[in-house]
Amino acid sequence: MSTDDDKAKELAPTAEAAPKSLPNGYRQGVITAITVMLGFSLYFLRFWNFEAPGDWTVLSATAALLLLFSIVLQLVALWRSLQVADDSEPVYRRTLQWFLAGIVSALLGVAIASFAFTGP
């Protein structure tokens, strides 16, 4: 036999059921960070492909491909950050992981580009 207290417990929302929302300003901050990094990556790729002197080598092609891959990762992170679902903490964390992967691949691309530019 159920009592009124049992029914109230069943209907009451639990802390686990309610998705945790982000504090104000988090999404705007990550969108700004992504666009700044994306702008840098696009500018550096343009310089590396069209303005840098020298011939193409395996290292320079690897750097260009890593930078291109980084731009794709950053575009995915930007797309995810503009979605309404990104206001949920688990989705936001996944977006940050995409962005971090984009940053790491951009840094690797720039590091390889610096080795290729100074080359033998």
FITI-17104 format. One record per residue (C-alpha): x, y, z. Coordinates in Angstrom, 1 decimal. Layout:
+--------+--------+--------+
:      X :      Y :      Z :
+--------+--------+--------+
:      X :      Y :      Z :
...
+--------+--------+--------+
This chain:
+--------+--------+--------+
:      X :      Y :      Z :
+--------+--------+--------+
:    0.0 :    0.0 :    0.0 :
:    1.5 :    3.4 :   -1.0 :
:    1.2 :    6.4 :    1.1 :
:    1.2 :   10.1 :    0.2 :
:    4.9 :   10.4 :    1.2 :
:    5.8 :    7.6 :   -1.2 :
:    4.0 :    9.4 :   -4.1 :
:    5.7 :   12.6 :   -3.2 :
:    9.1 :   11.0 :   -3.3 :
:    8.4 :    9.5 :   -6.7 :
:    7.2 :   12.8 :   -8.2 :
:   10.0 :   14.9 :   -6.7 :
:   12.9 :   15.6 :   -9.0 :
:   16.2 :   14.3 :   -7.8 :
:   19.5 :   16.0 :   -8.1 :
:   20.8 :   13.4 :  -10.5 :
:   17.9 :   13.8 :  -12.9 :
:   18.3 :   17.5 :  -13.4 :
:   21.1 :   18.3 :  -15.9 :
:   23.7 :   20.6 :  -14.6 :
:   23.8 :   23.9 :  -16.4 :
:   26.9 :   26.1 :  -17.0 :
:   27.4 :   29.3 :  -15.2 :
:   26.9 :   32.5 :  -17.1 :
:   29.8 :   33.5 :  -19.4 :
:   31.3 :   30.0 :  -19.9 :
:   29.9 :   29.5 :  -23.4 :
:   30.8 :   33.0 :  -24.5 :
:   34.4 :   32.6 :  -23.2 :
:   35.0 :   29.3 :  -25.0 :
:   33.4 :   30.6 :  -28.3 :
:   35.8 :   33.6 :  -28.1 :
:   38.8 :   31.3 :  -27.4 :
:   37.9 :   29.0 :  -30.3 :
:   37.5 :   31.9 :  -32.8 :
:   40.8 :   33.5 :  -31.7 :
:   42.6 :   30.1 :  -32.1 :
:   40.8 :   29.4 :  -35.4 :
:   41.8 :   32.8 :  -36.8 :
:   45.5 :   32.2 :  -35.8 :
:   45.4 :   28.8 :  -37.4 :
:   43.9 :   30.0 :  -40.7 :
:   46.3 :   32.9 :  -40.9 :
:   49.3 :   30.7 :  -40.2 :
:   48.2 :   28.1 :  -42.7 :
:   47.8 :   30.8 :  -45.3 :
:   51.3 :   32.1 :  -44.6 :
:   52.8 :   28.6 :  -44.5 :
:   51.2 :   27.6 :  -47.8 :
:   51.4 :   30.7 :  -49.9 :
:   54.0 :   33.2 :  -48.5 :
:   56.8 :   31.2 :  -46.8 :
:   59.9 :   30.9 :  -49.0 :
:   61.4 :   27.5 :  -49.9 :
:   60.5 :   24.2 :  -51.4 :
:   58.0 :   21.7 :  -50.0 :
:   59.5 :   18.9 :  -48.0 :
:   58.0 :   16.0 :  -46.1 :
:   58.2 :   18.1 :  -42.9 :
:   56.5 :   21.1 :  -44.4 :
:   53.7 :   19.0 :  -45.9 :
:   53.3 :   17.3 :  -42.5 :
:   53.0 :   20.7 :  -40.8 :
:   50.4 :   21.9 :  -43.4 :
:   48.3 :   18.7 :  -42.9 :
:   48.5 :   19.0 :  -39.1 :
:   47.3 :   22.6 :  -39.3 :
:   44.5 :   21.6 :  -41.7 :
:   43.5 :   18.9 :  -39.3 :
:   43.6 :   21.4 :  -36.4 :
:   41.3 :   23.8 :  -38.3 :
:   38.8 :   21.0 :  -38.9 :
:   38.9 :   20.1 :  -35.1 :
:   38.4 :   23.7 :  -34.2 :
:   35.5 :   24.1 :  -36.6 :
:   33.8 :   21.1 :  -35.0 :
:   34.4 :   22.6 :  -31.6 :
:   33.0 :   25.9 :  -32.7 :
:   29.9 :   24.2 :  -34.2 :
:   29.4 :   22.2 :  -31.0 :
:   29.8 :   25.3 :  -28.8 :
:   27.1 :   27.2 :  -30.8 :
:   24.5 :   24.4 :  -30.2 :
:   21.9 :   24.8 :  -27.6 :
:   22.8 :   21.5 :  -26.0 :
:   26.2 :   22.8 :  -25.2 :
:   24.7 :   24.5 :  -22.2 :
:   24.7 :   21.1 :  -20.5 :
:   27.9 :   20.3 :  -18.6 :
:   28.7 :   16.9 :  -20.2 :
:   28.2 :   18.2 :  -23.7 :
:   30.3 :   21.3 :  -22.8 :
:   33.2 :   19.0 :  -21.5 :
:   33.1 :   17.1 :  -24.8 :
:   33.3 :   20.4 :  -26.7 :
:   36.3 :   21.4 :  -24.7 :
:   38.0 :   18.1 :  -25.5 :
:   37.5 :   18.8 :  -29.3 :
:   39.0 :   22.2 :  -28.8 :
:   41.9 :   20.9 :  -26.8 :
:   42.6 :   18.4 :  -29.6 :
:   42.6 :   21.3 :  -32.1 :
:   45.0 :   23.3 :  -30.0 :
:   47.4 :   20.3 :  -29.6 :
:   47.4 :   19.5 :  -33.3 :
:   48.0 :   23.2 :  -34.1 :
:   50.9 :   23.4 :  -31.7 :
:   52.4 :   20.3 :  -33.2 :
:   51.9 :   21.7 :  -36.7 :
:   53.6 :   25.0 :  -35.8 :
:   56.5 :   23.1 :  -34.1 :
:   57.0 :   21.0 :  -37.1 :
:   56.8 :   24.0 :  -39.4 :
:   59.5 :   25.7 :  -37.4 :
:   61.8 :   22.7 :  -37.8 :
:   61.0 :   22.6 :  -41.6 :
:   61.6 :   26.3 :  -42.0 :
:   65.0 :   26.2 :  -40.3 :
:   65.7 :   22.9 :  -42.1 :
:   69.1 :   21.4 :  -43.1 :
+--------+--------+--------+
